[in-house]
């Protein structure tokens, strides 16, 4: 399985979208500052993830979630979480 995930920075509330084969290990790496693109935005929280059967599906889904429409989907999907 491959996982597409969305993190939210508690520092600036911005999202980071990525994919991985090991979600727990990747999330730990993000929060320990081992990922260049998020190390200055710590701490991070995992707000959404999806499981895909193969890497190609995961990369396509990641690319979609990074688009305007993908970001709107995420905001709508986790709306009650984001608004409290």
Residue frames as a rotation matrix with the C-alpha (Angstrom) as fourth column:
UNK 1
0.575 0.818 0.000 0.00
0.818 -0.575 0.000 0.00
0.000 0.000 -1.000 0.00
UNK 2
-0.675 -0.657 0.336 1.00
0.638 -0.748 -0.181 3.59
0.371 0.093 0.924 -0.62
UNK 3
0.167 0.711 -0.683 -0.42
0.928 -0.347 -0.135 6.50
-0.333 -0.611 -0.718 1.31
UNK 4
-0.311 -0.112 0.944 -1.21
0.456 -0.889 0.045 10.02
0.834 0.444 0.327 0.17
UNK 5
0.039 0.253 -0.967 -1.28
0.997 -0.070 0.022 12.34
-0.062 -0.965 -0.255 3.14
UNK 6
0.215 0.059 0.975 -1.92
0.229 -0.973 0.008 15.96
0.949 0.222 -0.223 4.08
UNK 7
-0.243 -0.367 -0.898 -0.18
0.968 -0.031 -0.250 17.61
0.064 -0.930 0.362 6.99
UNK 8
0.659 0.393 0.641 -1.03
0.326 -0.918 0.228 20.96
0.678 0.059 -0.733 8.52
UNK 9
-0.498 -0.867 -0.002 1.57
0.481 -0.275 -0.833 23.16
0.721 -0.416 0.554 10.14
UNK 10
0.380 0.587 -0.715 0.56
0.922 -0.185 0.339 24.37
0.066 -0.788 -0.612 13.59
UNK 11
-0.446 -0.666 -0.599 2.92
0.653 -0.699 0.291 27.31
-0.612 -0.262 0.746 13.01
UNK 12
-0.863 0.064 -0.500 1.37
-0.324 -0.830 0.453 28.81
-0.387 0.553 0.738 9.85
UNK 13
-0.014 0.938 0.347 -1.72
-0.267 0.330 -0.905 26.57
-0.964 -0.105 0.246 9.28
UNK 14
0.059 -0.013 -0.998 -0.55
-0.996 -0.063 -0.058 25.76
-0.062 0.998 -0.017 5.73
UNK 15
0.830 0.335 0.446 -0.87
-0.297 0.942 -0.156 22.30
-0.472 -0.003 0.882 4.20
UNK 16
-0.379 -0.864 -0.331 1.81
-0.879 0.224 0.421 19.93
-0.290 0.450 -0.845 2.96
UNK 17
0.756 0.650 0.083 0.82
-0.561 0.707 -0.431 17.03
-0.339 0.279 0.899 0.69
UNK 18
-0.349 -0.895 -0.278 2.96
-0.935 0.313 0.166 13.98
-0.062 0.318 -0.946 0.00
UNK 19
0.772 0.535 -0.344 2.94
-0.541 0.837 0.088 10.23
0.335 0.118 0.935 -0.48
UNK 20
-0.331 -0.867 0.373 4.81
-0.943 0.286 -0.172 7.36
0.042 -0.409 -0.912 1.11
UNK 21
-0.126 0.219 -0.968 4.87
-0.191 0.952 0.240 3.63
0.973 0.215 -0.078 1.58
UNK 22
-0.279 -0.025 -0.960 5.25
0.862 0.435 -0.262 3.90
0.424 -0.900 -0.099 5.38
UNK 23
0.350 0.553 0.756 2.99
0.248 -0.833 0.495 6.63
0.903 0.014 -0.429 6.75
UNK 24
0.950 0.024 -0.311 4.04
0.312 -0.102 0.945 6.37
-0.010 -0.994 -0.104 10.40
UNK 25
0.117 -0.990 -0.072 7.76
0.895 0.074 0.439 6.51
-0.430 -0.116 0.895 9.60
UNK 26
-0.322 -0.197 0.926 7.30
0.748 -0.653 0.121 9.42
0.580 0.731 0.358 7.18
UNK 27
0.649 0.631 0.425 5.16
0.200 -0.680 0.705 11.38
0.734 -0.373 -0.568 9.66
UNK 28
0.771 -0.452 -0.449 7.78
0.524 0.050 0.850 10.86
-0.362 -0.891 0.275 12.37
UNK 29
-0.218 -0.893 0.395 10.45
0.969 -0.150 0.196 12.09
-0.116 0.425 0.898 9.94
UNK 30
0.066 0.336 0.940 8.46
0.468 -0.842 0.268 15.24
0.881 0.422 -0.213 9.24
UNK 31
0.880 0.429 0.202 7.97
0.036 -0.486 0.873 16.02
0.473 -0.761 -0.444 12.92
UNK 32
0.600 -0.747 -0.286 11.61
0.597 0.180 0.782 15.38
-0.533 -0.640 0.554 13.78
UNK 33
0.599 -0.312 -0.738 12.75
-0.414 -0.909 0.048 17.91
-0.686 0.276 -0.673 11.18
UNK 34
-0.267 -0.747 0.609 14.25
0.167 0.586 0.793 15.36
-0.949 0.313 -0.032 8.78
UNK 35
0.142 0.393 0.909 12.24
0.974 0.110 -0.200 16.59
-0.178 0.913 -0.367 5.77
UNK 36
-0.773 -0.633 0.027 13.68
0.623 -0.752 0.215 19.73
-0.116 0.183 0.976 4.19
UNK 37
-0.593 0.558 0.580 10.38
0.227 -0.575 0.786 21.14
0.773 0.598 0.214 2.96
UNK 38
0.493 0.869 0.030 8.67
0.185 -0.139 0.973 21.04
0.850 -0.474 -0.229 6.36
UNK 39
-0.086 -0.583 -0.808 11.47
0.897 0.308 -0.317 21.36
0.434 -0.752 0.496 8.91
UNK 40
-0.955 -0.270 0.122 10.86
0.206 -0.901 -0.382 25.11
0.213 -0.340 0.916 9.40
UNK 41
-0.350 0.911 0.218 7.10
-0.585 -0.394 0.709 24.64
0.732 0.121 0.671 9.84
UNK 42
-0.491 0.096 -0.866 7.05
0.481 0.859 -0.178 22.38
0.727 -0.504 -0.467 12.90
UNK 43
-0.707 0.026 0.707 5.05
-0.109 0.983 -0.146 21.04
-0.699 -0.181 -0.692 14.61
UNK 44
-0.662 0.471 -0.583 2.84
-0.656 0.013 0.755 19.29
0.363 0.882 0.300 12.07
UNK 45
-0.362 0.598 0.715 -0.36
-0.412 0.585 -0.699 17.33
-0.836 -0.547 0.035 12.43
UNK 46
-0.987 0.097 0.127 -1.74
0.160 0.580 0.799 14.69
0.004 0.809 -0.588 10.11
UNK 47
-0.510 0.847 -0.152 -5.18
-0.566 -0.463 -0.682 15.84
-0.648 -0.261 0.716 9.01
UNK 48
0.637 0.742 -0.211 -5.96
-0.641 0.357 -0.679 13.48
-0.428 0.568 0.703 6.11
UNK 49
-0.603 -0.796 -0.038 -4.69
-0.629 0.446 0.636 10.38
-0.490 0.408 -0.771 4.34
UNK 50
0.645 0.707 -0.292 -5.78
-0.738 0.476 -0.478 7.90
-0.199 0.524 0.828 1.69
UNK 51
-0.135 -0.643 0.754 -4.49
-0.197 0.763 0.615 4.42
-0.971 -0.065 -0.230 0.87
UNK 52
0.447 0.180 -0.876 -3.65
-0.887 -0.037 -0.461 3.47
-0.115 0.983 0.143 -2.72
UNK 53
0.913 -0.009 0.408 -2.85
0.001 1.000 0.018 0.04
-0.408 -0.016 0.913 -4.11
UNK 54
0.350 -0.838 0.418 0.21
0.937 0.321 -0.139 1.14
-0.018 0.440 0.898 -6.09
UNK 55
-0.354 -0.643 -0.679 2.70
0.629 -0.701 0.336 3.99
-0.692 -0.308 0.652 -6.37
UNK 56
-0.861 0.030 0.507 1.35
0.437 -0.467 0.769 5.31
0.260 0.884 0.389 -9.67
UNK 57
0.172 0.983 0.070 -2.14
0.689 -0.171 0.704 5.82
0.704 -0.072 -0.707 -8.20
UNK 58
0.384 -0.084 -0.919 -0.62
0.849 -0.359 0.387 7.53
-0.362 -0.930 -0.067 -5.17
UNK 59
-0.678 -0.698 -0.230 1.47
0.537 -0.685 0.492 9.96
-0.501 0.210 0.840 -7.25
UNK 60
-0.607 0.536 0.587 -1.53
0.463 -0.362 0.809 10.84
0.646 0.763 -0.028 -9.42
UNK 61
0.459 0.816 -0.352 -3.67
0.758 -0.154 0.634 11.46
0.463 -0.558 -0.689 -6.36
UNK 62
-0.002 -0.560 -0.828 -0.92
0.808 -0.488 0.328 13.55
-0.589 -0.669 0.454 -4.74
UNK 63
-0.892 -0.351 0.285 -0.67
0.452 -0.649 0.612 15.72
-0.030 0.675 0.737 -7.85
UNK 64
-0.149 0.922 0.358 -4.44
0.534 -0.229 0.814 16.20
0.832 0.312 -0.458 -7.87
UNK 65
0.529 0.404 -0.746 -4.56
0.844 -0.163 0.511 17.17
0.084 -0.900 -0.427 -4.19
UNK 66
-0.383 -0.742 -0.549 -1.92
0.706 -0.619 0.344 19.84
-0.596 -0.256 0.761 -4.86
UNK 67
-0.661 0.225 0.716 -4.16
0.544 -0.514 0.664 21.56
0.517 0.828 0.217 -7.43
UNK 68
-0.783 0.463 0.414 -6.73
-0.559 -0.816 -0.146 24.25
0.271 -0.346 0.898 -6.66
UNK 69
0.189 0.938 -0.292 -9.55
-0.685 0.339 0.645 21.70
0.704 0.077 0.706 -6.89
UNK 70
0.027 -0.277 -0.961 -7.66
0.421 0.875 -0.240 19.19
0.907 -0.398 0.140 -4.77
UNK 71
-0.925 -0.378 -0.025 -7.07
0.204 -0.443 -0.873 21.75
0.319 -0.813 0.487 -2.03
UNK 72
-0.425 0.861 0.281 -10.77
-0.839 -0.491 0.236 22.65
0.341 -0.135 0.930 -2.13
UNK 73
0.284 0.481 -0.829 -11.61
-0.176 0.877 0.448 18.94
0.942 0.019 0.334 -1.77
UNK 74
-0.450 -0.545 -0.708 -9.38
0.598 0.404 -0.692 18.63
0.663 -0.734 0.144 1.30
UNK 75
-0.952 0.094 0.290 -10.81
-0.250 -0.786 -0.565 21.77
0.175 -0.611 0.772 2.91
UNK 76
-0.055 0.997 -0.053 -14.35
-0.851 -0.019 0.524 20.51
0.522 0.074 0.850 2.32
UNK 77
0.178 0.062 -0.982 -13.51
0.065 0.995 0.075 16.98
0.982 -0.077 0.173 3.47
UNK 78
-0.354 -0.403 -0.844 -12.02
0.850 0.238 -0.470 18.12
0.390 -0.884 0.258 6.80
UNK 79
-0.227 0.316 0.921 -14.18
0.030 -0.943 0.331 21.22
0.973 0.103 0.205 7.22
UNK 80
0.801 0.596 0.056 -15.58
-0.039 -0.041 0.998 20.29
0.597 -0.802 -0.010 10.64
UNK 81
0.442 -0.736 -0.513 -12.07
0.897 0.372 0.240 19.50
0.014 -0.566 0.824 11.89
UNK 82
-0.486 -0.720 0.496 -10.65
0.741 -0.640 -0.203 22.80
0.463 0.269 0.845 10.65
UNK 83
-0.194 0.487 0.852 -13.47
-0.162 -0.872 0.462 24.96
0.968 -0.048 0.248 12.01
UNK 84
-0.950 -0.230 0.212 -13.68
-0.247 0.137 -0.959 23.19
0.191 -0.964 -0.187 15.35
